[in-house]
Each structure stands twice: as C-alpha cells, then as structure tokens.
C-alpha cells in the first residue's frame, strides 16, 4: 500500500483557442494524508480536478487514482474517487435521501450495502432526509454534496472549496468531518482559498500557478520557507523619528508609542532588533511577535513565479 493515492505525471491541458491550463504538472498524493492543492484563480486547479473526474480530456501526460490509470482503467479510477465540486449540483425536487440513493445506484452499490442514512447522520442532515433538497440552507446543501460524493465509499475524496460561502460554525463542523474521514483511512485532497484552513488541516501542500507546480512540500516545511518575521514593540514614550537599522526590513508606526518592525530571520534575530531600538534611546514596555504563516509563503511564491 505504498503506491500513491493519486499519481500525476507531466499532465498538460490546452483548450481550443490555445489556452494552456496545465503545463507539465507532476506530483503524488500520498495515501492516508490530507493533501492541499492551492493556487490563485485561473491557476489550473479546477481543470486538474475535472480531468481526474473524467469530465475533461487531458492533452498529454498521465494520471492514476488508487493505482488505476484514468485512460486504461477509467471505471476503476472513477470508482476510487469522490469529488465535491464548488458548484452545488443535485435535483432540487429530490429529497436528500433520494439524492443519495440515486447516486449509489449510479455507482452500482447494492441496496443492502447502501449507507444513505448513515451519511446523512454524519453530516447532520438526518432530520432533513425527507425534505425537498431545494428547501435546504446553503450550508446544508454543501454538506449534502459531501455525502453524495461518499456514497460508493471511495478511498480518495476531493473537496473543491468545500467551505466557500459557509459560516464559521459550519466551517469548523466540516473541518471536523474531514479529520474524521481521514482518521478512517480516506485520503483527502482539499482545494481552498482559506489558507488558514489549509494550514490547519493539510499534511502536505502543492501550489499551482499558471498551470505549473511551484511548490510541493510538507505543510510545516512550506511555512518554514518564510523568512520574514515581525515584532511589535510598545515604547516608553511617544515616537519622534522612527529608529532605523540595517537589520530592519520595514518599520511602521502602529500607534503613538508602538512600532511594527519586520526583519528576516536569516539575517537577524529578535534580540538584535530590540537592541537596535534601545540604542536609539527608547525603553521597551512590551513586545509581541508575529510568525510567518502559509499566506506569507503563498504570496511570496506566487509573486516570484509571476515575476519570472
């Protein structure tokens, strides 16, 4: 079981008209992980997911799901993956229970092995099983989409912006459900514009920009790539002229007696920054620090790729 859950090699997609959405994308999604697939709008994420789903034909390259090549074994590949698209798609005149039962039928799941009510219960929709789907709230519809993708018990599930447009409480509920899925052995691929979400959930993250992979690292290692750090110092008197030093990347007043100082961790440390402030005659009353996060890394990498 060491084979990747998803394996992609030199995947390219050029649409009619010349638009190149994917340009030699290669990466593996390890089995049993929560894998983040990030990128700006138009980076190629949706094209990649639609190729895996069998909705878009690739131009060249290869892709396999759970060991099944999507061209050589399309039925097995599709049976190995469940995809929750950004768009909410189901018949509004079916009930949630009917929606799941129909979807299970499409995948050939015998009635005795269907777990429609279990899935509705897991998504907090048990009491809505007999209601028309069109009457559900936006968050409930989103959860029904997740349940719909799980009817055939796929070992891999792709969640494409699963928390778009949902409130904070529901977002946390969906996070808990993702963790529960993963704990039961399901490999999860997550695309999201909420970088906090990716940082919280993902074991590994790949970043795509203009159809190319520009990063593919364990989440902690990726965040560690950010070299900038910020300290906010509260001083013992009003700031006249802001202190300067060669180790400061940026200095910004954030109050009459507070400065936000950005420095690079590979060139200085917090002690040197504070010493530089005191050498200018200021006393330091309080200090807070801000570590770099995934958003800093994402912006730095995409800006560098766009400038190249």
MOURFEN-V57019 format. One line per field, one symbol per residue. burial: I if it has 16 or more other C-alpha atoms within 10 Angstrom, else O. A space follows every 50 residues. Layout:
# MOURFEN-V57019
burial: ???
This chain:
# MOURFEN-V57019
burial: OOOIIIIIOOIIIOOOOOOOIIIIIIIIIIIIIIIIIIIIOOIIIIIIIO IIIOOOIIOOOIIIIIIIIIOOOIOOIIIIIIIIIIOOOIOOOIIIIIII IIIIOOOOIOOOOIIIIOIIOOIOIIOIIOIIIOOIOOIIIIIIIIIIII IIIIIIIIIIIIIOOIOOOOIOOIIOIIIOIIOOOIIIIIIIIOIOIIIO IIIIIIIIIIIIIIIIOIIOOIIOOIOIIIIIIIIOOOIOOOIOOOIIOO IOOOOOIIIIIIIIOOOOOIOOIIOIIOOOOIOIOOOOOOOIIIIIIIOO IIOOOOOO
